[in-house]
Amino acid sequence: MFYYFLLLNKHKNLSLRRNSNNKRNLIITASIIIFSIVALILLLVPFTKEDFKTISVFIIPIIVVLDFSFWFFLKKNLGMAIFPYLTLPIPRRTLILYIVFSDLLRFRIWGCWMIYCIIVYYCGVLTFLNTITLLFFIFLNNYLIAFVKALIGSYAILIYPICLGVVLFFLLIVNLLNPLLVISTIAFAVFSLIVTLFFTLKENLIKELNSIAL
């Protein structure tokens, strides 16, 4: 399976090189990240350290909600990423696993996490448990959105309030449970979403191939 993952990653990199918009997308992504850092720092400059003690409780919830809301409307359906690789001599199960787990390697996740950590550090609330909790919330946001869009497709926008309610529920848990228990709960939720996303993509692929065959 590892060999197949390397092969798929090679084809993915080659397709990015052939894409004329790839360099432009990288420049846009880097520009957005730099602009976000500068804008957030300028936004926080007027506040004093005493003010941060008051607003620090709301920093992580605000970041998580904004991250979820922003990517809910921009993230593409992972199911569409499977079809370019169907001609390769690779088992479909391995192909779906690659699509699911390669989503973790996107700079969108780790780049955003680094920006969020800068904000949390600037506000004086950066701890090891905070950074890990924030990372797992980003995973939760990513796979919750991916699962909903794979399950419902273009109609996913209609249940945005419900999905946001799920995220707010986990944010509520953060304030009620032990931090280690919170991280374990979110990690289990992420794992459950990954499993359900795998079977959803598998079912969608079967339906799509059957419709093409007909």
SERO-4910 file (N, C-alpha, C, O; in steps of 0.05 Angstrom, whole numbers):
BEGIN
 pado doro    nc1    nc2    nc3   cac1   cac2   cac3    cc1    cc2    cc3    oc1    oc2    oc3
  Met    A     17    -24      0      0      0      0     17     25      0     11     45    -13
  Phe    A     40     25     14     57     48     15     68     55    -12     71     78    -19
  Tyr    A     74     34    -28     83     38    -56     62     52    -72     68     70    -88
  Tyr    A     37     44    -69     15     57    -83     12     86    -75      7    104    -92
  Phe    A     16     91    -49     14    119    -40     36    136    -53     31    159    -61
  Leu    A     60    125    -55     82    140    -68     76    145    -97     81    166   -108
  Leu    A     65    124   -110     58    127   -139     37    148   -143     39    165   -161
  Leu    A     16    148   -126     -5    167   -128      5    196   -122     -3    215   -135
  Asn    A     23    197   -103     34    223    -96     51    234   -120     51    258   -125
  Lys    A     65    216   -133     81    224   -156     63    234   -178     69    255   -190
  His    A     41    220   -184     22    229   -205      9    256   -197      4    273   -214
  Lys    A      3    259   -171     -9    284   -162     10    307   -166      2    329   -175
  Asn    A     36    303   -160     56    325   -163     59    331   -193     63    355   -200
  Leu    A     59    311   -210     62    315   -239     38    331   -250     41    348   -267
  Ser    A     14    324   -240    -10    339   -249     -9    368   -240    -18    386   -255
  Leu    A      2    373   -216      5    400   -207     25    416   -224     21    440   -229
  Arg    A     46    403   -233     66    416   -250     54    423   -277     60    443   -289
  Arg    A     36    405   -287     24    410   -313      2    431   -311     -5    443   -332
  Asn    A     -7    436   -287    -28    456   -284    -16    484   -285      0    492   -269
  Ser    A    -25    499   -305    -14    526   -309    -21    545   -287     -8    566   -283
  Asn    A    -42    539   -271    -50    556   -250    -37    549   -223    -42    563   -203
  Asn    A    -20    529   -223     -9    520   -197      8    541   -184      5    547   -160
  Lys    A     27    553   -199     44    574   -188     28    598   -178     34    609   -158
  Arg    A      8    605   -194     -9    627   -186    -24    621   -161    -26    638   -143
  Asn    A    -33    596   -158    -47    588   -133    -29    589   -109    -37    597    -87
  Leu    A     -4    580   -113     16    581    -91     21    610    -82     23    616    -58
  Ile    A     24    627   -102     29    655    -96      6    668    -81      9    683    -62
  Ile    A    -19    661    -91    -43    671    -78    -45    661    -49    -51    676    -31
  Thr    A    -39    635    -45    -40    623    -18    -21    636      1    -28    644     23
  Ala    A      5    639     -9     25    652      8     18    681     14     22    691     36
  Ser    A      7    695     -6     -1    723     -2    -23    725     19    -23    743     36
  Ile    A    -43    707     17    -65    707     37    -55    702     65    -63    715     84
  Ile    A    -37    683     68    -26    676     94    -10    700    106    -14    707    129
  Ile    A      7    712     89     22    735     98      4    759    106      7    772    126
  Phe    A    -16    764     88    -35    785     94    -51    780    120    -56    798    135
  Ser    A    -58    754    124    -74    747    148    -57    752    173    -68    763    193
  Ile    A    -32    744    172    -14    749    196    -12    778    202    -15    787    225
  Val    A     -6    794    181     -3    823    185    -29    836    195    -28    852    213
  Ala    A    -51    828    182    -77    840    190    -84    833    218    -94    850    233
  Leu    A    -80    808    227    -87    799    254    -69    813    274    -79    820    296
  Ile    A    -44    816    268    -26    830    287    -34    859    290    -35    869    312
  Leu    A    -40    872    268    -50    900    269    -76    902    284    -81    922    298
  Leu    A    -93    881    282   -118    881    295   -115    879    326   -130    890    341
  Leu    A    -94    863    334    -90    858    362    -72    879    376    -71    880    400
  Val    A    -58    895    360    -40    915    371    -54    934    391    -42    939    412
  Pro    A    -78    944    386    -91    963    404    -96    951    432    -99    966    451
  Phe    A    -98    925    434   -104    913    460    -79    910    477    -57    906    467
  Thr    A    -82    914    503    -60    910    522    -61    882    533    -79    867    528
  Lys    A    -40    875    548    -38    849    560    -61    844    579    -71    821    582
  Glu    A    -70    865    593    -93    862    611   -119    855    595   -135    840    605
  Asp    A   -121    867    572   -145    861    555   -144    832    546   -165    819    544
  Phe    A   -120    822    540   -118    794    531   -127    774    552   -137    753    545
  Lys    A   -123    781    577   -132    764    598   -162    760    598   -173    739    605
  Thr    A   -176    781    588   -205    780    587   -215    765    562   -233    749    563
  Ile    A   -202    771    539   -211    759    514   -199    732    507   -207    719    489
  Ser    A   -178    724    523   -164    699    516   -182    675    518   -178    655    503
  Val    A   -203    676    535   -222    654    537   -236    649    511   -244    627    505
  Phe    A   -240    671    495   -256    669    471   -239    665    446   -250    662    424
  Ile    A   -212    666    449   -195    666    426   -198    640    410   -203    640    386
  Ile    A   -194    617    423   -195    591    409   -223    586    397   -225    578    374
  Pro    A   -245    590    412   -272    586    400   -276    604    375   -287    594    356
  Ile    A   -267    629    376   -271    647    354   -255    636    330   -265    636    307
  Ile    A   -230    628    335   -213    618    313   -226    593    300   -227    590    276
  Val    A   -235    574    317   -247    549    307   -272    555    291   -275    543    269
  Val    A   -289    572    300   -314    578    286   -308    592    259   -320    585    239
  Leu    A   -289    611    259   -282    625    234   -269    605    215   -274    606    191
  Asp    A   -251    588    225   -238    568    207   -259    550    195   -258    544    170
  Phe    A   -278    540    211   -299    522    200   -316    537    179   -322    526    158
  Ser    A   -325    561    186   -343    576    168   -329    583    142   -341    581    121
  Phe    A   -303    590    144   -288    598    120   -286    574    101   -291    577     77
  Trp    A   -277    551    111   -271    528     93   -296    513     85   -296    498     66
  Phe    A   -318    517    100   -343    503     93   -352    511     65   -363    495     50
  Phe    A   -348    536     58   -357    546     33   -336    544     11   -342    548    -13
  Leu    A   -311    538     18   -289    537     -2   -280    509     -8   -269    504    -30
  Lys    A   -282    491     11   -272    464      8   -287    449    -14   -312    449    -15
  Lys    A   -272    435    -31   -284    420    -53   -291    392    -44   -280    382    -24
  Asn    A   -309    379    -59   -317    352    -53   -293    333    -60   -284    332    -82
  Leu    A   -285    317    -40   -262    299    -44   -269    277    -64   -251    266    -77
  Gly    A   -294    271    -67   -302    251    -86   -293    257   -115   -288    239   -131
  Met    A   -292    282   -122   -284    290   -149   -254    285   -154   -245    283   -177
  Ala    A   -238    283   -132   -209    279   -135   -202    250   -141   -179    244   -148
  Ile    A   -221    232   -140   -216    203   -144   -214    197   -174   -197    181   -182
  Phe    A   -231    208   -190   -235    200   -218   -210    203   -235   -206    186   -252
  Pro    A   -193    223   -231   -169    224   -249   -150    201   -245   -133    196   -262
  Tyr    A   -152    186   -223   -133    164   -218   -145    136   -223   -132    116   -218
  Leu    A   -170    135   -232   -183    109   -236   -170     92   -257   -172     68   -257
  Thr    A   -156    105   -276   -143     90   -298   -117     76   -289   -106     59   -303
  Leu    A   -107     84   -265    -83     72   -255    -88     44   -244   -110     39   -234
  Pro    A    -69     25   -247    -73     -2   -236    -70     -3   -206    -51    -16   -195
  Ile    A    -88     10   -192    -87     12   -163   -114      4   -152   -135     13   -162
  Pro    A   -115    -12   -131   -140    -20   -119   -156      5   -110   -145     24   -100
  Arg    A   -182      4   -114   -198     27   -108   -198     33    -78   -200     57    -70
  Arg    A   -196     13    -62   -195     18    -33   -170     34    -26   -172     53    -10
  Thr    A   -148     27    -38   -123     42    -33   -125     70    -43   -115     89    -31
  Leu    A   -138     73    -66   -142    100    -78   -158    118    -60   -151    141    -56
  Ile    A   -180    107    -49   -197    122    -31   -182    130     -6   -184    152      4
  Leu    A   -167    111      5   -151    116     29   -131    138     24   -127    156     41
  Tyr    A   -119    138      1   -100    159     -6   -114    186     -7   -103    206      3
  Ile    A   -137    187    -20   -152    213    -22   -159    223      6   -158    247     11
  Val    A   -167    205     24   -176    212     50   -152    223     67   -154    244     80
  Phe    A   -130    208     67   -107    215     84    -89    237     72    -76    252     87
  Ser    A    -88    239     46    -72    260     34    -83    287     39    -69    307     37
  Asp    A   -108    288     47   -120    314     54   -107    326     79   -107    351     83
  Leu    A    -94    309     95    -80    319    119    -54    333    111    -43    348    127
  Leu    A    -44    327     88    -18    338     80    -20    366     67      0    378     60
  Arg    A    -44    375     63    -48    401     50    -37    423     68    -40    423     92
  Phe    A    -25    443     55    -14    465     69    -36    482     82    -31    497    101
  Arg    A    -60    479     71    -83    493     82    -87    487    112    -94    504    128
  Ile    A    -82    462    119    -86    454    147    -63    463    164    -67    476    185
  Trp    A    -39    456    156    -15    463    173     -9    492    172      0    504    192
  Gly    A    -13    505    149     -8    534    147    -27    549    165    -18    568    179
  Cys    A    -53    542    164    -72    555    181    -66    551    211    -69    569    227
  Trp    A    -58    526    217    -52    520    245    -29    537    255    -30    547    278
  Met    A     -9    541    239     14    558    247      5    587    252     13    600    271
  Ile    A    -13    597    234    -24    624    238    -40    626    264    -37    645    279
  Tyr    A    -56    606    269    -72    606    293    -55    605    318    -61    618    338
  Cys    A    -33    589    317    -15    588    339     -1    615    344      4    622    367
  Ile    A      5    629    323     16    656    326     -3    674    341      4    690    359
  Ile    A    -29    672    333    -49    689    346    -52    681    376    -52    699    393
  Val    A    -53    655    381    -56    646    409    -32    653    425    -34    661    449
  Tyr    A     -8    652    413     16    660    427     16    689    433     24    698    455
  Tyr    A      8    705    414      7    734    417    -12    742    439     -7    762    454
  Cys    A    -33    727    442    -53    733    463    -45    722    490    -60    725    510
  Gly    A    -23    708    491    -13    698    517    -27    674    527    -26    668    551
  Val    A    -40    658    510    -54    634    519    -43    609    506    -57    589    504
  Leu    A    -18    610    496     -7    587    483      4    567    503     23    574    518
  Thr    A     -7    544    503      3    521    519      4    497    501     -7    497    479
  Phe    A     17    476    510     19    452    494     -9    440    489    -15    432    466
  Leu    A    -26    440    510    -53    428    506    -70    446    488    -86    435    473
  Asn    A    -66    472    489    -81    490    472    -74    485    442    -91    484    425
  Thr    A    -48    483    437    -40    478    409    -49    452    398    -58    450    375
  Ile    A    -48    431    415    -58    404    406    -88    405    403    -98    394    383
  Thr    A   -102    418    421   -131    420    419   -139    435    394   -157    427    380
  Leu    A   -125    456    388   -130    472    364   -125    456    339   -140    457    319
  Leu    A   -104    440    339    -97    423    316   -119    402    311   -128    398    288
  Phe    A   -129    390    332   -150    370    329   -176    382    321   -193    370    307
  Phe    A   -181    407    329   -205    421    320   -203    427    290   -224    425    276
  Ile    A   -179    433    280   -176    437    251   -181    412    236   -194    412    215
  Phe    A   -171    389    247   -177    363    235   -207    357    235   -218    348    215
  Leu    A   -220    364    258   -249    359    260   -264    376    240   -282    366    226
  Asn    A   -256    401    237   -269    419    217   -266    407    189   -285    406    174
  Asn    A   -241    399    183   -235    390    156   -251    365    149   -263    364    127
  Tyr    A   -251    345    166   -265    320    159   -295    321    163   -309    306    150
  Leu    A   -304    339    180   -333    342    182   -344    355    156   -364    346    145
  Ile    A   -330    375    146   -337    387    121   -335    367     98   -353    366     81
  Ala    A   -313    352     97   -308    333     76   -330    312     76   -340    304     54
  Phe    A   -338    302     99   -358    281    101   -385    292     92   -400    279     77
  Val    A   -393    316    101   -419    327     94   -420    332     64   -441    326     51
  Lys    A   -399    343     52   -399    348     23   -399    323      7   -411    322    -15
  Ala    A   -385    302     17   -386    276      2   -413    263      5   -422    249    -14
  Leu    A   -427    267     27   -452    254     32   -475    268     17   -493    255      6
  Ile    A   -474    295     17   -497    310      6   -490    325    -19   -507    332    -35
  Gly    A   -464    330    -24   -456    344    -48   -462    374    -47   -456    387    -27
  Ser    A   -473    384    -68   -478    412    -71   -499    423    -52   -501    447    -47
  Tyr    A   -514    405    -40   -535    413    -21   -524    416      8   -539    421     26
  Ala    A   -498    412     11   -486    413     38   -490    440     51   -492    442     76
  Ile    A   -491    461     35   -493    488     46   -519    491     62   -521    508     80
  Leu    A   -539    474     56   -565    477     70   -563    468     99   -579    477    115
  Ile    A   -544    451    106   -542    442    133   -518    454    147   -508    443    167
  Tyr    A   -509    476    137   -487    491    151   -493    496    180   -476    492    197
  Pro    A   -518    506    187   -523    511    216   -521    486    233   -511    487    256
  Ile    A   -529    463    222   -527    438    238   -498    431    243   -490    423    265
  Cys    A   -482    433    222   -453    426    224   -439    446    243   -423    437    259
  Leu    A   -446    471    242   -435    490    260   -444    484    289   -428    488    308
  Gly    A   -468    474    292   -477    466    319   -460    443    330   -455    443    354
  Val    A   -452    425    313   -434    403    322   -408    414    332   -398    405    353
  Val    A   -396    433    317   -371    445    325   -374    460    352   -357    458    369
  Leu    A   -396    475    354   -401    490    379   -405    471    403   -398    477    425
  Phe    A   -417    448    397   -420    427    419   -393    418    429   -389    416    454
  Phe    A   -374    413    411   -347    405    420   -333    428    434   -317    424    452
  Leu    A   -338    453    425   -326    476    439   -337    478    467   -323    486    486
  Leu    A   -362    471    471   -374    471    498   -361    450    515   -357    455    539
  Ile    A   -355    427    504   -342    406    519   -315    415    529   -307    407    551
  Val    A   -301    431    513   -274    440    521   -275    454    548   -257    451    564
  Asn    A   -297    469    554   -299    484    579   -309    467    602   -309    476    625
  Leu    A   -318    443    596   -330    426    617   -313    402    625   -315    393    648
  Leu    A   -297    392    607   -282    368    613   -252    373    617   -242    395    611
  Asn    A   -239    353    627   -209    354    629   -197    357    601   -206    343    583
  Pro    A   -176    374    598   -164    378    572   -155    352    558   -159    350    533
  Leu    A   -144    333    572   -135    308    560   -159    292    550   -158    280    529
  Leu    A   -181    293    566   -205    279    558   -218    293    533   -229    279    516
  Val    A   -215    319    532   -226    334    509   -211    326    484   -223    321    463
  Ile    A   -184    325    486   -168    318    462   -175    289    453   -177    284    429
  Ser    A   -178    271    473   -185    243    466   -212    242    452   -216    227    434
  Thr    A   -231    258    462   -258    258    450   -258    269    422   -271    257    404
  Ile    A   -244    291    418   -242    302    391   -227    283    372   -235    280    349
  Ala    A   -206    270    382   -191    251    366   -209    228    357   -207    219    334
  Phe    A   -225    218    375   -244    197    369   -264    206    348   -271    191    330
  Ala    A   -274    231    351   -293    242    331   -280    244    304   -293    238    284
  Val    A   -255    253    303   -240    255    277   -237    227    265   -241    224    241
  Phe    A   -229    208    281   -226    180    271   -253    170    260   -253    157    239
  Ser    A   -275    175    274   -301    166    265   -308    179    238   -320    166    221
  Leu    A   -302    205    236   -308    219    211   -291    208    187   -301    206    165
  Ile    A   -266    201    193   -249    189    172   -260    163    163   -261    157    139
  Val    A   -269    146    181   -280    120    174   -306    124    158   -309    111    137
  Thr    A   -324    141    167   -349    145    153   -344    158    126   -358    153    106
  Leu    A   -324    176    125   -318    188     99   -308    168     79   -314    169     55
  Phe    A   -291    149     88   -281    128     71   -304    112     58   -305    107     34
  Phe    A   -323    103     75   -345     87     65   -364    103     48   -376     93     29
  Thr    A   -367    129     54   -384    146     37   -372    150     10   -386    148    -11
  Leu    A   -346    155      9   -332    158    -17   -333    132    -33   -336    132    -58
  Lys    A   -330    110    -19   -332     84    -33   -359     79    -45   -361     70    -67
  Glu    A   -380     85    -30   -407     82    -39   -413    101    -63   -426     93    -82
  Asn    A   -404    125    -61   -408    145    -82   -394    136   -108   -404    139   -130
  Leu    A   -369    125   -105   -354    116   -128   -369     93   -142   -370     92   -166
  Ile    A   -380     74   -126   -394     52   -138   -419     61   -153   -424     52   -175
  Lys    A   -433     80   -141   -457     91   -154   -450    105   -180   -464    102   -201
  Glu    A   -428    120   -179   -420    135   -203   -411    117   -225   -418    121   -249
  Leu    A   -396     96   -219   -387     77   -239   -410     61   -251   -411     55   -274
  Asn    A   -430     54   -234   -454     40   -243   -470     58   -262   -480     48   -283
  Ser    A   -472     83   -256   -487    101   -273   -473    105   -300   -486    108   -321
  Ile    A   -446    105   -300   -431    107   -325   -434     82   -342   -437     83   -366
  Ala    A   -434     59   -328   -437     33   -342   -464     31   -355   -467     19   -376
  Leu    A   -484     42   -342   -511     41   -354   -513     60   -377   -535     61   -390
***
